[in-house]
């Protein structure tokens, strides 16, 4: 089973991919266009030209996972763009990927910050006096 964890590195391809290719073709895209190793355990996300489908590729140590989501109606409206024109991929957090595959805007939802520092007992932040 493929599970997303907050520690996972997630790379979203900015440009559409050819969905006629399978695992080997997308692994080649990871190496050649994204300059990433598909065997690293990272999650790679691609969309097709029409924007109706998303493929997710990941290696779990034994083999590759290839997941496909195709929208029954509409298109993925809020696809991340690179900051620079030559940027081939964008990094996302696991929760942002979940918003993206539910066809949401990763920049719009109001979410709690990723990390909050926990104060230790006896620290000034916890003392009421």
N, C-alpha and C positions, 0 to 999 in steps of 0.2 A: 504494500500500500504506500502511496505517496502522501506524505504529510508535510505541511508547511510549518516550519518553526521560526521563531523570531531570529535565530542565529543564522539562518540560511542566507546565502548570497543569491540575489535574484537579478538577472540581467534581462531587460526588455529590448528587443531589436526595434530600432526606430523605423527602419524601412520594412516594407512588406516582404514576406518570403514566398517562394514557390511551394505551394502545398502539395504538389504532385510528388515531391521528394519525401522520403520517410526518415527514419532515424539516421541513416548514414549521410543523407543529404543535409539534414539540419545540423549534424555534428560537424560537417565540413563548413557550413556557414559560421558556426561558432568559432572554428579555428581561423578561417580566412577573413571573414568580415568583422567579427566581433573581437578577434585576437584573444580568445579565451579557450581554455582546455575543457572540452565537454566531459572529460573523465574526472573533473575536479569535485564533483558533487554539487555544483551550483545548479540553479534552476534557470533555464533559458526559455523566454517567452517570445513567440512569433505570432504575427497576424497575417492573413492573406490580403491580396490586393483589394478585394471588395470590402474588407473590414467586417465580414460576417462571421469569421471563424478565428479561433486562437488555438495554437498548439503550444504545449509545454513539454520541454525535454529535460530530463534529469537522469543522472547516473547514480545508483545506490550502492555501488561496490560489487554487485553481482551482475548487473545488467542495466539497460536503459529503460526508463519509463517514457512513454509518449502519450500524452493526454490531448484530447481534442474537445473543444467546445464550439458548437455552431449555434448561433442565435436563430430561433425560428422566425423571428420578425425583427427587422431593423439591423443596425450596424453598431459596432463599437465606436462610440462618439468621441471619447476622451482618451486618445492614445498618446502616451508620453512622447515628447519631442526632445531631441538633444539640445544642450545649451549651445554647442558649437555646430556649424554646418557639417563638419566632417566627423562628428560623434556618431558612432554606429549603434551604441546601446546606452541605456539609462538604467541605473541601479534603483531598485524599489525595495521597500520593506515588505515583509510577509503580509501584513495587514493591508498595505496599499495594493498588493497583487490581488487579494480577495475582493477589494472594491473594484478593481479594474475588470476582473472576469465576471463580475455582476453588472458590468456595463455602467459603472459609476466613474466620476471624476476623482482621481486620487488626490487632487489638490483642494477640493471643496469640502469634504466631510470634516467636521470638527471632532477630533479624537484626542484622547488623553496623551500627554507626552510619553515617549518611549520609556523613560527611566526617571525615577524619583529617588533621591538620596534618602535613605532611611537613617534617621537620627538615633544614636545610641542612648541607652538609659543614662540619666544624669546630665545630659547635654543641655545647654541653655534653651534649645528649642522646645524641650519637653517640660522644663520646670515652670510651674504656674506662677511662682513667686518672683 
